[in-house]
């Protein structure tokens, strides 16, 4: 769709969101959200970048005010991190259930199971997630009333799981090429961290919410869980799609222990965004590329793209995976 055709749609959505934001979060947040939404059709424009900075500041100001007492509580708390008894789990979430996963997500799941070693892999869905955690009734009501989305709910679930059990949360669309290092489970906080100078996102690539790990009882995940509960109980909705990133940023900025743990993380998983397009390339070329990239274990797949089993008469890497792991139900080769 051309930009000129996008503008009327943007205006309509911007007005709708402005009315909601004004009623729920106040005029300041509403104004900067509106500017950000309107100019988002051109994310490199000066207008968008300026409004994005104002939007981020307005959201952080709002959260600092609303969560002031909680922040003070966690600044004073001693570290409650504990080592999980047995092997820490790997958490995967697919709301509709494992049987409904499209082939690329099934292949990602198989790669996790094969490369998790002795760590159990738990696949949560709408029917079983409450076997592991109990969410407040107002969270469930907000979800049933469509005030928070399934993405919002998954952010709350991952925070509650990691706070209670520890382990690693891997988005369903993460492909594990080689054995998950034990060091990922041993850190107080583990996440993907890149050295990219880009302030477009509030995370600034210091963490990635699609992969979060750590010990049970860690301050960060307990804070995230409690913050979500407070905000949803009071407002019934999320102030921003990237609420989880904003809350992590608040903890990083205001809670010294969390700040230090994230700072102590080395830059890691440098090529985690590079596999998607290579899935449609000749499997020999992609496999050779993966073997060369020994510093990357986790690959985030843009799973809604079209994946081909063959290209120009040659088997693609996706085709090889589907043949070996899906149709034949064999194991992903383990790579050191």
KAJO-V105163 format. One record per run of one state. SS is the DSSP state (H for helix, E for strand, L for the rest). FROM is the first residue (numbers start at 0). LEN is the number of residues. If there is no record, write none. Layout:
ss=SS from=FROM len=LEN
ss=SS from=FROM len=LEN
//
This chain:
ss=L from=0 len=2
ss=H from=2 len=23
ss=L from=25 len=1
ss=H from=26 len=13
ss=L from=39 len=6
ss=H from=45 len=21
ss=L from=66 len=1
ss=H from=67 len=9
ss=L from=76 len=5
ss=E from=81 len=1
ss=L from=82 len=7
ss=E from=89 len=4
ss=L from=93 len=4
ss=H from=97 len=3
ss=L from=100 len=2
ss=H from=102 len=13
ss=L from=115 len=5
ss=E from=120 len=4
ss=L from=124 len=4
ss=H from=128 len=3
ss=L from=131 len=5
ss=H from=136 len=8
ss=L from=144 len=5
ss=H from=149 len=16
ss=L from=165 len=1
ss=E from=166 len=4
ss=L from=170 len=3
ss=E from=173 len=3
ss=L from=176 len=6
ss=H from=182 len=4
ss=L from=186 len=2
ss=E from=188 len=3
ss=L from=191 len=19
ss=E from=210 len=4
ss=L from=214 len=1
ss=E from=215 len=1
ss=L from=216 len=2
ss=H from=218 len=17
ss=L from=235 len=7
ss=H from=242 len=12
ss=L from=254 len=1
ss=H from=255 len=9
ss=L from=264 len=12
ss=H from=276 len=4
ss=L from=280 len=1
ss=E from=281 len=1
ss=H from=282 len=10
ss=L from=292 len=5
ss=E from=297 len=3
ss=L from=300 len=9
ss=E from=309 len=2
ss=L from=311 len=2
ss=E from=313 len=3
ss=H from=316 len=11
ss=L from=327 len=9
//
